[in-house]
Amino acid sequence: MKITDLIPGSLRLWVVGAALLALVAGTAGATWWVISPRLDLQTERAVRAEQDLASERELTALQARVLEAQQSQFERLAAVELSMQQLNQRIDKNTTTHARALEELKRNDQTIVDYLAQSVPTAIGLLYARPETTDPATYTAPPAMHPSAVLPASSAAAAD
């Protein structure tokens, strides 16, 4: 005699079904019991990975902003360097121009000093002679004075 012979025929199907259901439920529970910690662990890893990804994106965005700021600073520095070079060129040009002007002034100054060291020709000195007076009413211009009183330059006039 078997154990199944003790169960009436109409209930046998229900008992076998319940046993199969219990076996499936036990297997599912055992599987869930084994897999559940792993699923929780994978969920935590996924959440951590998403947080890391978000922080890496923020870091990447920050680095991009820093690089853009550095690029704009480099561009401004390049513009400042270019303007400094232009200023240096302008200063060099002005220095050269001033040096030439100073040399010419020294040459002309010596020429003028030599000219002024000579005596004034008598004819020119007498053309511009004025009577000595401090009273404006008594001042009169000499009758020989006219607008073209200075004689043209010549070797004879310079000899006087």
Beta strands, then each sheet from edge to edge (+ up, - down):
end
